[in-house]
Amino acid sequence: MLEEMPRPITRARLASQIDRPRLGPANRLLVALPPEDLLSLRAQLERVPLIEGAVLCQDENSARRVYFVESGVVSLTAAFQNGTTAEMATVGREGMVGIGSLLGADIALGYYMVQAPGLALTMEASRFRAALHASPPFLAVCQAYARAFLGLAVQMAACNSVHSAEQRCARRLLMSHDRQDGDTFALKQEVLARSLGVWRCTATVAAGALRRAGLIRYSRGVVTVLDRRGLEAASCECYQMIRDQFARLLPGTYQEVPARGYEHPLQQTHGRSPRRPLAARLQLVPNP
């Protein structure tokens, strides 16, 4: 029996999901906000498709917008004169593109390119900075993410210089798996090679070793994770260090996002004390 392949993510499919004004965000940072703070951002956020290969911003251009990823993967990448590239960090539904605006800079921190298509909520950088000053919970959440993201970039830089291609491949597949709702996701070999900073043939060999070990199925640009624990064992320690850091700074990063709308009311607790939102549990840093 032929295995059913996942439906391809096309522009038409992405466009059909954009105009959903009453759907709540799938982005972990926005979900963490108290309902009233999320409502205040509603009019400034626009849902847009993330098209594979699209460049959202790069270091020589002004970063005019920020993006809160809902699905897909955006890569912060360095390019070299010999044509090779190295992935310095990735952004999925746990984060945002544009932390330079959070740090008060108008220049992007690097070259951000969509590696896996999806959706994002975007707003102008100037309005983003104004929202940070207006909402201490929003500022706290974004600052916590900035610390986690910079730690991710540092860890990946060290990983790329020390660990084998097979270990880094396992780490990259685990990070992609964390950003999916199932065990199957699209990942082209050329994208994997760019992510690992190696030639395509090297990426093919690394993925082939994981496939022969029975950890994954990889065919025609589609990965299925068969043995999650085995894949974690095949990865270097960097994956768990990155995951632990996000879990510490942003509790709930790896939990399922509840379905709720922008106009989500304050729920009745029937005598129980409501759990404070993540933003309220983070240490608030006063506006400068």
C-alpha positions in Angstrom: 0.0 0.0 0.0 1.4 3.4 -0.9 1.9 5.7 1.9 -0.2 8.9 1.7 2.0 11.9 1.1 1.3 15.2 2.9 -0.5 17.8 0.9 2.0 20.3 -0.6 1.9 23.7 0.9 1.1 25.9 -2.1 0.5 29.7 -2.3 -3.2 29.0 -2.8 -3.4 27.0 0.4 -1.5 29.7 2.3 -3.7 32.5 0.8 -6.9 30.6 1.9 -5.7 30.7 5.5 -4.8 34.4 5.7 -8.2 36.1 6.0 -9.2 34.8 9.4 -9.7 37.9 11.5 -11.3 36.2 14.4 -8.8 33.4 14.7 -6.3 33.7 17.6 -2.6 33.5 16.8 -0.6 30.3 16.8 2.5 32.2 17.7 3.7 31.3 21.2 4.8 34.8 22.2 1.4 36.3 21.3 -0.5 33.5 22.9 1.4 34.1 26.1 -0.1 37.7 26.4 -3.0 38.6 28.6 -6.2 38.9 26.5 -6.4 42.7 26.9 -2.8 43.1 25.7 -3.5 40.8 22.7 -6.6 42.8 21.9 -4.7 46.0 21.8 -2.4 44.5 19.1 -5.1 43.2 16.9 -5.6 46.2 14.7 -1.8 46.4 14.0 -1.2 42.8 13.1 -1.6 41.5 9.5 -1.5 37.8 8.6 0.7 37.1 5.6 2.1 34.0 3.9 5.7 33.0 4.2 6.8 31.9 0.8 9.7 29.5 0.6 12.9 31.3 -0.4 11.5 34.8 0.4 13.9 37.1 2.1 12.1 39.0 5.0 15.0 41.3 5.8 18.8 41.4 5.5 21.6 43.3 7.2 22.1 45.9 4.5 18.4 47.0 4.5 16.4 48.7 7.1 14.2 46.3 9.1 10.8 48.0 8.6 8.6 45.2 9.9 8.6 42.4 12.5 7.1 39.0 11.9 5.5 36.7 14.5 5.8 33.2 12.9 2.7 31.0 13.2 3.9 28.2 11.0 6.9 27.4 8.8 10.6 28.1 9.6 12.7 31.3 8.9 16.4 31.0 8.9 19.0 33.5 10.0 21.8 32.7 7.5 25.3 33.7 6.7 26.5 33.6 3.1 30.1 33.2 2.0 32.0 34.1 -1.1 32.5 30.5 -2.2 28.7 30.0 -2.4 28.3 28.1 0.9 25.9 29.2 3.6 25.6 28.5 7.3 22.5 28.7 9.4 23.1 30.7 12.5 19.6 30.4 14.0 16.0 29.5 13.1 12.7 31.0 14.0 9.4 29.1 14.2 6.1 29.6 15.9 8.0 30.0 19.2 9.4 33.4 18.2 9.7 36.4 15.9 11.8 37.9 13.2 13.1 41.4 14.0 14.6 41.4 17.5 16.8 44.2 16.3 13.8 46.5 16.7 13.5 45.3 20.2 17.1 46.3 20.9 16.5 49.7 19.4 18.2 49.1 16.0 16.7 49.9 12.6 19.1 47.5 10.9 18.4 43.7 10.7 20.7 41.4 12.6 21.3 39.3 9.5 19.8 37.6 6.4 16.4 36.1 7.2 15.1 33.7 4.6 12.0 31.5 4.7 13.2 27.9 4.7 9.8 26.2 5.2 6.6 27.9 4.0 3.9 29.0 6.4 2.1 32.0 7.9 3.1 34.9 10.1 1.6 37.9 11.8 3.4 41.1 10.9 3.4 44.7 12.0 5.5 47.8 11.3 8.7 48.1 13.4 7.8 51.6 14.6 4.4 50.3 15.9 6.1 47.3 17.4 8.4 49.6 19.4 5.4 51.7 20.5 3.6 48.6 21.6 6.6 47.5 23.7 6.4 50.8 25.7 2.6 50.6 26.0 2.5 47.0 27.3 4.9 45.8 30.0 3.8 42.1 29.5 4.5 42.4 25.7 8.0 43.8 26.5 8.7 41.1 29.0 7.7 38.3 26.6 9.8 39.7 23.8 12.8 40.3 26.0 12.7 36.8 27.2 12.6 35.6 23.6 15.5 37.8 22.7 17.6 36.2 25.4 16.6 32.7 24.3 17.2 33.5 20.6 20.7 34.9 21.2 21.5 31.8 23.2 20.3 29.7 20.4 22.5 31.5 17.9 25.6 31.2 20.1 24.9 27.5 20.7 24.4 26.8 17.0 27.6 28.6 16.1 29.5 26.4 18.5 27.7 23.3 17.3 28.5 23.9 13.6 32.2 24.1 14.5 32.5 21.0 16.7 29.9 18.4 15.9 29.6 16.0 13.0 27.2 16.4 10.1 25.1 13.5 11.3 24.7 15.0 14.8 23.9 18.4 13.5 21.4 16.8 11.0 19.6 15.1 13.9 19.5 18.3 15.9 18.1 20.2 12.9 15.4 17.5 12.3 14.4 17.6 16.0 14.1 21.4 15.9 11.8 21.1 12.8 9.8 18.4 14.5 9.2 20.6 17.5 7.6 23.1 15.2 5.1 20.7 13.7 1.8 19.3 14.9 2.7 15.8 13.5 5.6 13.6 12.7 5.8 14.4 8.9 7.1 17.6 7.5 8.7 18.9 4.3 12.4 19.5 4.2 14.2 19.6 0.8 17.8 18.3 0.7 19.1 21.6 -0.6 17.5 23.4 2.3 18.9 20.9 4.8 22.4 21.4 3.2 22.1 25.2 3.6 21.0 24.7 7.2 24.0 22.6 8.0 26.4 24.7 6.1 27.6 21.7 4.0 27.4 20.5 0.4 24.2 18.7 -0.7 26.0 15.4 -1.0 27.2 15.7 2.6 23.7 16.4 3.8 22.4 13.4 1.8 25.0 11.1 3.5 24.1 12.5 7.0 20.3 12.0 6.5 20.9 8.6 4.9 22.7 7.4 8.0 19.7 8.4 10.2 17.4 6.7 7.7 19.3 3.5 7.7 19.3 3.5 11.5 15.5 3.5 11.3 15.1 6.9 12.9 13.5 8.7 10.0 11.9 8.1 6.7 13.1 10.6 4.0 11.8 10.6 0.5 11.2 13.3 -2.1 11.8 16.1 0.3 9.5 14.8 3.0 10.7 13.7 6.4 8.8 11.4 8.8 10.2 10.9 12.3 9.9 7.3 13.2 11.9 7.1 16.4 12.0 10.4 18.3 14.0 9.0 21.3 16.5 7.5 18.9 16.9 10.8 17.0 17.5 12.6 20.3 20.2 10.0 21.1 21.8 10.6 17.7 21.9 14.3 18.2 24.6 16.2 20.0 23.9 17.8 23.4 23.2 21.2 21.7 19.6 20.2 21.0 18.7 19.6 24.6 20.6 22.7 25.8 18.7 24.9 23.4 15.4 23.2 24.3 16.1 23.6 28.1 16.9 27.3 27.6 13.7 28.0 25.8 11.7 26.1 28.4 13.3 28.0 31.2 12.9 31.5 29.7 9.6 30.9 27.9 7.6 28.2 29.7 5.0 26.7 27.4 7.2 27.0 24.2 6.7 23.3 23.5 3.1 23.0 24.7 0.1 22.8 22.4 -1.4 26.2 21.6 -5.0 26.5 22.7 -7.5 27.6 20.1 -8.8 31.0 21.0 -9.7 34.3 19.2 -8.3 37.8 19.5 -11.6 38.6 21.3 -11.0 35.9 23.8 -13.0 36.8 26.9 -11.8 36.3 30.4 -12.9 32.8 31.3 -15.0 32.0 34.3 -13.0 29.9 36.7 -15.9 28.4 38.7 -14.3 29.2 42.0 -10.7 28.4 41.0 -8.0 31.0 40.8 -7.1 31.6 37.1 -3.6 30.8 36.2 -1.6 33.9 35.4 -0.5 34.3 31.7 3.1 33.6 30.9 3.8 37.4 30.5 2.7 38.0 34.1 5.0 35.2 35.4 8.1 36.6 33.6 10.2 39.2 35.3 9.1 42.5 33.9 11.9 44.8 32.8 10.9 48.5 32.9 10.9 50.5 29.7 14.1 52.5 29.2 
